[in-house]
């Protein structure tokens, strides 16, 4: 099992993948900045995406 917790800026895009026993890569967490209405100004404080808690 992989668990991701935390926060990040709203820009750029973020992706976290896992791979088990030489199998295919599986996405654990993805964030698409433009699809969420975020751009380069989202690099400034505060953190735009908080409360991340994904497990797979």
VENNORFEN-V343935 format. One line per field, one symbol per residue. phi: phi as a letter, one per 20 degrees, with the letter a starting at -180 (. if undefined). psi: psi as a letter, one per 40 degrees, with the letter a starting at -180 (. if undefined). Layout:
BEGIN
phi = ???
psi = ???
END
This chain:
BEGIN
phi = .dcdcqbbfebefcbcccbclmeffcfdbcbdgffdmdbffffegefedcmfbdcb
psi = ihhhiaiiiehaiihhiihhfeaihhhdhihhdddefiadeeeiiihdhifhghi.
END
